[in-house]
């Protein structure tokens, strides 16, 4: 029996044709305008990673240079490429499946963390609701509680209770009713005289139609205004009358005392005026 001789690959056929013509790989690369390493890959059938269009173009150009049948070499190259690419889809699917499984585990872990946070948030809210302070008791309830702690003297009869029943102790409801009546009664003023109130302060208003220097002192000797006031300025003063007023130009000032206009016509303009408000009799 004769041993079956294996068929030559595309790269081996190209290499054999080059060697028969006595050409080097460098010379072939120059004639094809390719890099020498591309010629080496062509003859070694190692065009993996090269675009299919470029790889078939390299094979066609090399076969044409070596006077080899282009179509036969391209067909053989196609079969050789299919053999090399049979395992790629399975590898790609395996990598994709592993990546998908990793993403699924990460997604479920994320969902679990979110669910745990929601549970913790609900527990915190529930405990906060339980710890809310109860509303305070109404004033009437507090009054009723305070009344139960009051000890009344046995010999003091209650108003509205007959003398023969004075030994009977009043109930808490009766005491609450009495205290409520006392709270509703108006306070009677004593006969000692009217209540003393603080003295009311007098009001002095000045309106300036031009710049004017002013100095105002009240009856207590307190200086309530001093300095130059601008045109359009309105000054509100309070103090105890009478006020001692000094104006650098009284004709540009309008004065109201306790909401009553003060006659300023007797004061000449452009001269300093010093007077009292109200005028002393």
C-alpha positions as CSV (number, residue, x, y, z in Angstrom):
1,X,0.0,0.0,0.0
2,X,1.2,3.5,-0.8
3,X,0.8,6.2,1.9
4,X,-1.7,9.0,1.0
5,X,0.2,12.3,0.5
6,X,-1.6,15.1,2.2
7,X,-2.7,18.1,0.0
8,X,-0.6,21.2,0.3
9,X,-2.2,24.3,1.9
10,X,-2.5,27.6,0.2
11,X,0.6,29.0,2.0
12,X,2.6,25.9,1.2
13,X,1.7,26.2,-2.5
14,X,2.7,29.8,-2.6
15,X,6.0,29.1,-0.8
16,X,6.8,26.2,-3.2
17,X,6.1,28.3,-6.2
18,X,8.4,31.1,-4.9
19,X,11.2,28.8,-4.2
20,X,10.9,27.2,-7.7
21,X,11.3,30.7,-9.2
22,X,14.3,31.4,-6.9
23,X,12.7,34.4,-5.2
24,X,13.1,35.5,-1.6
25,X,10.3,36.6,0.6
26,X,11.7,40.1,0.6
27,X,11.7,40.2,-3.2
28,X,8.1,39.0,-3.3
29,X,7.1,41.6,-0.7
30,X,8.7,44.4,-2.9
31,X,6.8,43.2,-6.0
32,X,3.5,42.9,-4.2
33,X,4.1,46.2,-2.3
34,X,3.5,44.4,1.0
35,X,5.4,44.1,4.3
36,X,7.7,41.1,4.5
37,X,5.8,39.8,7.6
38,X,2.6,39.7,5.5
39,X,4.4,37.4,3.0
40,X,5.6,35.2,5.9
41,X,2.0,35.0,7.3
42,X,0.7,34.1,3.8
43,X,3.1,31.2,3.4
44,X,2.4,30.1,7.0
45,X,-1.4,30.2,6.7
46,X,-1.5,32.6,9.6
47,X,-3.8,35.3,8.4
48,X,-6.1,35.1,11.5
49,X,-7.0,38.6,12.7
50,X,-6.7,40.0,9.1
51,X,-9.9,41.3,7.4
52,X,-11.3,38.7,5.1
53,X,-11.3,41.1,2.1
54,X,-7.6,42.0,2.6
55,X,-6.6,38.3,3.2
56,X,-8.3,37.2,-0.1
57,X,-6.7,40.1,-1.9
58,X,-3.2,39.1,-0.7
59,X,-3.8,35.5,-1.8
60,X,-5.0,36.6,-5.3
61,X,-2.1,38.9,-5.8
62,X,0.5,36.3,-4.7
63,X,-1.1,33.6,-6.9
64,X,-1.1,36.0,-9.9
65,X,2.6,36.8,-9.3
66,X,3.5,33.1,-9.1
67,X,1.3,32.2,-12.2
68,X,-0.9,30.0,-10.1
69,X,-4.7,29.5,-10.7
70,X,-6.3,32.2,-8.5
71,X,-9.7,30.7,-8.2
72,X,-8.5,27.3,-7.0
73,X,-6.3,28.9,-4.4
74,X,-9.1,31.2,-3.2
75,X,-11.4,28.2,-3.0
76,X,-8.8,26.3,-1.0
77,X,-8.2,29.3,1.2
78,X,-12.0,29.6,1.9
79,X,-12.1,26.0,3.1
80,X,-9.1,26.5,5.2
81,X,-10.7,29.7,6.7
82,X,-13.9,27.8,7.5
83,X,-11.9,25.1,9.4
84,X,-10.2,27.7,11.5
85,X,-13.5,29.6,12.2
86,X,-15.6,26.6,13.3
87,X,-14.7,26.9,17.0
88,X,-15.0,30.7,17.1
89,X,-18.8,30.8,17.5
90,X,-18.7,28.3,20.3
91,X,-16.0,30.2,22.1
92,X,-17.8,33.5,21.7
93,X,-21.1,32.0,22.9
94,X,-19.3,30.6,25.9
95,X,-17.7,33.9,26.8
96,X,-21.0,35.7,26.3
97,X,-22.8,33.1,28.5
98,X,-20.2,33.5,31.3
99,X,-20.5,37.3,31.0
100,X,-24.3,37.1,31.1
101,X,-24.2,34.8,34.2
102,X,-21.9,37.3,36.0
103,X,-24.3,40.2,35.1
104,X,-27.2,38.2,36.4
105,X,-25.5,37.5,39.7
106,X,-24.6,41.1,40.1
107,X,-28.2,42.1,39.3
108,X,-29.7,39.8,41.9
109,X,-27.2,41.0,44.5
110,X,-28.2,44.5,43.8
111,X,-31.9,43.6,44.2
112,X,-31.2,41.9,47.5
113,X,-29.3,45.0,48.9
114,X,-32.2,47.2,47.8
115,X,-34.8,44.9,49.5
116,X,-32.7,44.8,52.7
117,X,-32.6,48.6,52.7
118,X,-36.3,48.8,52.3
119,X,-36.9,46.4,55.2
120,X,-34.5,48.4,57.4
121,X,-36.3,51.6,56.5
122,X,-39.7,50.2,57.3
123,X,-38.5,48.9,60.7
124,X,-37.0,52.4,61.5
125,X,-40.3,54.1,60.5
126,X,-42.4,51.6,62.6
127,X,-40.2,52.1,65.7
128,X,-40.4,55.9,65.2
129,X,-44.2,55.7,65.1
130,X,-44.3,53.7,68.3
131,X,-42.1,56.3,70.1
132,X,-44.2,59.3,69.2
133,X,-45.2,61.2,72.3
134,X,-48.8,60.9,73.3
135,X,-50.7,64.3,73.1
136,X,-50.9,66.3,76.3
137,X,-54.0,66.1,78.4
138,X,-56.7,68.7,78.0
139,X,-56.7,71.6,80.5
140,X,-59.9,70.4,82.0
141,X,-58.4,66.9,82.6
142,X,-55.3,68.5,84.3
143,X,-57.6,70.7,86.4
144,X,-59.6,67.6,87.5
145,X,-56.4,65.8,88.4
146,X,-55.1,68.8,90.3
147,X,-58.4,69.2,92.2
148,X,-58.2,65.6,93.5
149,X,-55.0,66.5,95.3
150,X,-56.5,69.5,97.1
151,X,-57.4,69.0,100.7
152,X,-60.1,71.4,101.9
153,X,-60.5,72.2,105.6
154,X,-63.4,70.3,107.2
155,X,-64.8,73.3,109.0
156,X,-65.1,75.5,105.8
157,X,-68.6,75.0,104.3
158,X,-68.9,75.4,100.5
159,X,-71.0,78.1,99.0
160,X,-74.4,77.0,98.0
161,X,-74.4,74.0,100.4
162,X,-76.9,74.1,103.3
163,X,-75.5,74.3,106.8
164,X,-77.0,71.1,107.9
165,X,-75.2,69.3,105.1
166,X,-71.8,71.0,105.7
167,X,-70.3,67.8,107.0
168,X,-70.7,66.2,103.5
169,X,-67.4,66.3,101.5
170,X,-67.8,67.8,98.0
171,X,-67.1,65.6,95.0
172,X,-64.3,66.3,92.5
173,X,-66.9,67.3,89.9
174,X,-68.3,69.9,92.2
175,X,-64.9,71.4,92.9
176,X,-64.1,71.6,89.2
177,X,-67.4,73.4,88.6
178,X,-66.7,75.9,91.3
179,X,-63.2,76.6,90.0
180,X,-64.6,77.1,86.5
181,X,-67.1,79.6,87.8
182,X,-64.4,81.5,89.7
183,X,-62.3,81.7,86.5
184,X,-65.2,83.1,84.5
185,X,-66.1,85.9,87.0
186,X,-64.6,89.3,86.1
187,X,-61.9,90.7,88.4
188,X,-63.4,93.4,90.7
189,X,-61.3,96.5,91.1
190,X,-60.6,97.4,94.7
191,X,-61.8,100.6,96.3
192,X,-58.3,101.9,96.9
193,X,-58.5,103.8,93.6
194,X,-57.7,103.4,89.9
195,X,-54.7,101.4,88.8
196,X,-51.6,103.4,88.2
197,X,-50.3,103.4,84.6
198,X,-47.1,104.7,83.0
199,X,-47.3,108.2,81.8
200,X,-48.0,108.6,78.1
201,X,-45.3,110.1,75.9
202,X,-45.9,113.1,73.7
203,X,-45.3,112.8,69.9
204,X,-43.5,115.4,67.8
205,X,-43.3,115.2,64.0
206,X,-41.0,117.3,61.8
207,X,-41.0,117.4,58.0
208,X,-38.1,119.1,56.2
209,X,-38.6,120.8,52.8
210,X,-34.9,121.8,52.7
211,X,-31.7,121.0,54.7
212,X,-31.9,122.3,58.2
213,X,-29.9,122.0,61.4
214,X,-32.0,120.9,64.4
215,X,-31.7,120.3,68.2
216,X,-34.5,119.0,70.3
217,X,-34.5,118.4,74.1
218,X,-37.5,117.0,76.1
219,X,-38.8,118.0,79.5
220,X,-36.6,115.4,81.2
221,X,-33.5,116.9,79.7
222,X,-33.0,114.2,77.1
223,X,-31.7,115.2,73.7
224,X,-34.0,113.4,71.3
225,X,-32.8,114.9,68.0
226,X,-29.6,116.6,66.9
227,X,-27.8,117.4,63.6
228,X,-28.6,118.4,60.0
229,X,-31.6,116.8,58.4
230,X,-31.9,116.5,54.6
231,X,-34.7,117.8,52.4
232,X,-37.7,115.4,52.4
233,X,-36.7,113.8,55.7
234,X,-39.6,113.1,58.1
235,X,-38.6,112.8,61.8
236,X,-40.8,111.1,64.4
237,X,-40.0,111.9,68.1
238,X,-41.4,110.8,71.4
239,X,-40.8,112.3,74.8
240,X,-42.2,114.3,77.7
241,X,-43.4,117.8,76.7
242,X,-42.5,120.6,76.7
243,X,-39.8,120.2,74.0
244,X,-37.1,122.8,73.6
245,X,-36.5,123.1,69.9
246,X,-33.7,125.0,68.0
247,X,-33.9,125.3,64.2
248,X,-31.3,126.8,61.9
249,X,-34.0,127.6,59.3
250,X,-37.5,127.3,60.7
251,X,-39.2,128.4,57.5
252,X,-38.4,125.0,55.9
253,X,-39.8,122.9,58.7
254,X,-43.4,121.7,59.3
255,X,-44.1,120.6,62.8
256,X,-47.0,118.5,64.3
257,X,-47.4,118.1,68.1
258,X,-49.6,115.2,69.1
259,X,-51.1,115.3,65.6
260,X,-51.8,119.0,65.8
261,X,-50.1,121.5,63.5
262,X,-47.8,124.1,65.1
263,X,-47.9,127.6,63.7
264,X,-44.5,128.4,62.2
265,X,-45.4,131.7,60.5
266,X,-44.0,133.9,63.2
267,X,-40.5,132.7,62.7
268,X,-38.5,134.4,59.9
269,X,-36.6,132.3,57.4
270,X,-32.9,132.1,57.3
271,X,-32.4,132.8,61.0
272,X,-31.9,130.5,64.0
273,X,-35.1,130.1,66.1
274,X,-35.3,128.7,69.6
275,X,-38.8,128.0,71.1
276,X,-40.8,125.6,73.2
277,X,-43.5,123.1,72.1
278,X,-46.1,123.6,73.5
279,X,-45.5,127.3,74.2
280,X,-45.3,128.0,77.9
281,X,-48.1,130.3,79.2
